[in-house]
């Protein structure tokens, strides 16, 4: 099969389109003919070697976590799927989705939303699960609460705005001027242009501040958090880790870090929201697998609106 492979860490140019062996599935896995994937920052951070403490130096590596495709074979322990099923979900760490075929654990896949194409579905898993788990599990979001999403037009932020609204919150989205209309179209109640207004210097207090782009610290946000408010960041830097440990044992405001945990239950919940018309994806650009180098380069510019889809032809 064809795949985009890295044989060392480095710039986007280390991604090479090669012929490699098709993966062999374990008893609890599906062999999926991949129709689409997407780019998440963790993909290029892994490629650059920023996660080498976890990935080691065992090459070649096929990156990519998000998958949408068709089941072609199932392991002996698989009970929920059969050949021909259309699914979406996640690969196990450190990836494997940037290929014509991928091995997917059964518990990381569900049926593809019926009202999405493969390319649309492939942009959902990692980013939308990050948003859902940040708001529901870490933020303990409740209907009627005030929630602010910093980076509301980005890959995670687009989903966070919609999920917070679906869960009954009053949502403020923060983005640049050119994306104000987009965030309004996601049903945000209020939209702030960060080039004109610093939300941390305002008078409004929020029950949850989800910094989906990790641009504002917990210290920056404390004065605009309610007394028992929760700050959630996507960036596990030492400062935030220390604050999360300290605030866990103290009353009042909390600082937390999201580490997305893929699972079929949450993917199923997202599928329900999608099919009910409460959650949609926003695709900035679509690249063929062979142009993944350009897709990574564009993602690293950190100006992506929504997600970058990767189309895989056979």
N, C-alpha and C positions, 0 to 999 in steps of 0.2 A: 504494500500500500504506500501511498505518498503521504508525507508528513513534513511539518516544519520542525527542524531539529536544531538543538544547540549542542556543541561539543566543547564549549568553554563559556565562561561568563564574559560579558562585554556589551558593546554597543548593539544597536539593532541589526548591524551587519552580520553578527554571529548566527542569526537565524538562517538556516539553509533548507531548501526544498529538496527532500531526498526520498529515495525508495528505502523503506524499512520493513521489518517483519510485522505482520499483523499481530495484535496482542492476543495472548491466550487467556481465556477467562477462567476464573475460580468458580467453585460451586455456587457462590452467592452473587455472581455477577452476570450482567447482560453484555453481549457483544452488540454494539450499536454502530450502524452505518451513519456517520455524522453528516448532517446536512448543513449545520451552521454552528458557530461558536461566537464568542465575543472577546473583547479586550478589557481587562480590568487592570488597575495599577499594580496589583500583586503579581501579574504576569511579567511585566517589564522590570519590576523590582527583583523578582527571582532571576530573570535573565541577566541583570546587572551584577548579580552575586550578593545582593543586599540581604538575602535570606540563606546564605550559604551555611550558616550554623545549623540550619534545618535540612537543607538539600544536600550538603556535603559536596564531594567532587566526583560523583559517579555519573559519567556521561556515556552515551548521548542522553539528553533529556528532551522530552516532548512536553511543552508547557500547555496552558489553557485549562480552565476549570469548567466553563459553561458549555453545555451540550444540548443540542436539539437534533433528534434523528429518529431512525427506524431500527427497531430490534431485529437482528438477524439470527441470533442464537441465544439460548439461556443456559445458565449453569444448573446442575442437578438439584440444587436446593431452592431455586427460584420458583415462586408460586403465583406472583401477581402479573407476570408478563408472558407473552408468547411472541414468536416470530411475526413480524409485520406491524406490531404495535408502534404507534408514534408516541415518543416520550420526550420529556425535557428534564434536565437535572444537572448534577455536578459529578465531576471525576474526583477521585481521592487525591490528596496532596502527593506530589507537586504538580499534578496536571495530567495531560494526555489528550486534550480535546483538539489540539491543532493537528488533526490527522483525519484520514478518510474513515478510519474505524477506531473506536475507543471501548475500553472495558469499564463499565459503570456498575458500582455496587447497587443491588436492588433497592436498598434503603435510601439511596440518594437520587431516585428517579420516580416520576409520576407521569401519568398520561399528559400529553401536550394539550394546552388550552385549545379548544376547538375554534376559537375566533382569532387565533394568531397563526401567522406563517412560521416556518421553522426559524427563519432569521429573527423575527420578532421574539419568539419564545426563547431563543438562545441568549438574548440580552438580559433576561430576567434573573436567573438564579442567584448568583453571588451578590449582585447589587441590591436586589429586592429583599433577599434574606438578611443582609446587613441592616437595611432600613427597618424591617419588621422586628428583628431581635433587639435592635437598639431602642426602639420606642416601646415595644410591648414588654420585653423581658428585663431590660435595664432601666428604662424610664418609668415602667409601670403605668403607662398612659391610661387616663380615664376620660370619659366623655365630658366635654365642657372645659377641659384644661386648656391653658394657653401654651402652645408649642412653637418654638422657633427652629427653623431648619437653615443652617448656614451652609451655603453651597447648594441652593435649591434647584439649580439648573444642571447640576452634574449627574453622573451616573447613579450614585446612591440617592442624592437629593431629590431627583425627579420622583423616585418611588416613595421616599420618605414623606413628601408633601401629600401624596395621594393616600398613603396608608394612614397617616395621622388624621386626615379628613374622614376616611372610612371608619376610623375608630372614634369619631365624634369630637375631635379636638378643634379648637380655634387656631388656625395655622398662619404663621408669618413666615414668608420665604425671603431669604437674602440672596441676591445675585447681582450681576452687572446690568447696566441699563439696557443692553441689547436683548436681554433674556427676560425682561419684566413681563411682557405679554405672554410668553410661554408659561411662566410660573403661574400667572393668573389663570391661564387655560387649564391648569391642573387643579383649579378650585381653591387656591390659597386665598385666605381672607384678606391678607395684607401682604404687600410685596415691598421690600426695601432695596434700594440701589446702594450697594456698599460704597460706591465711589462718591456718593453725596451725603451719606448718613452712616454713622457708626452706631450699630444697635446697642453696643455695650455702654454707650454714653446717653442712652435714652431714659425715659421715665417709666416705661412699661416693664413689668416683671413677668417672667415666664416660669411655668411649672417644669418644663423640659427645654433645654437647649441642646440640640443635636448638631454638633459641628462635623458635618459630613466631609468637609475638606480640610479639617484640622488646621484652621488658620487663626483661631482665637483660643487662648488658654483658659483654663478654669479660673485662674486669678482675674483675667479680663472680664469674665462673665458673672462673677459672684454677685456684683451689685444689681444685676438685672435678673437674677434668679430669685424665686420666692424663697422664704425661709427654709422650706423643705424641698426645694427644687433640685433637679438632677441635671448635671452636665454630662453628655456622652460624647466621646471623641473616637475617631477611627484610627488614631495614631498612637501606638504604644511606646512613646518616648519616656525616658526615665522620670521626668517631671510629673507626667500624668499618672504613671504607675505609682509613684510615691503618694500623690494626692489621693488616688483611689484607695490605697491601703489605709491612709490616715483617716479619710472621711468615712470609711466603712465602719470604724469603731467609735465615731463621734455622732451626736445628734445633729440634725440640721441638714445643710446642703451636702450633696454627694457628687463626687467625680467618678466616672466610670469609663472603661474602654471596651469597645465592642470587638469581639473575635468571632466572626461568623461561623456558625455550626450548621452545615448542610444536613437536611433531614427531609424525609418524604412527607411528614405531617405538615411542616411549614410550607413546603412546595405545593402541597395540596390546597392549603389555605389561600396561597397566592393565586392558584389556578381558579378557585372560587371567586375571588375578587375580580380577576381578569374577565371571566365569563359573565359576571354580573355587571360589567361595564364600569367598575369602580377603580380599575387599575389598568393603565396602558403604558407602553414603552415609548420612548422618544429615541430615534436612531439618528445620530449626527451623520455618520458615513458608513458605507458598507464596502469592504474590500474582499477580493478573492483570497483564498488561502495563500496563493503564491506571492501576494503583495503584503504579507503580514509584517515585513520589515517596515513598510511605510505606515501601516496601522499603528505599530508600536511607537514609531517616531511621532506620529500625530498625537497619540495619547499622552506621551511624555511632555508635550507642550502644555498640558493641563488647561486647555481651553475647550475641551470637548463638551458639547451640549448633549446631555443624555448619554447614550452608549454608542460604541463602535461595534458593528456586526461584522463577522467573518463568514463569508459564503464558501461552502465546500462542494465542488462539483465532482462527479464520479465518471 
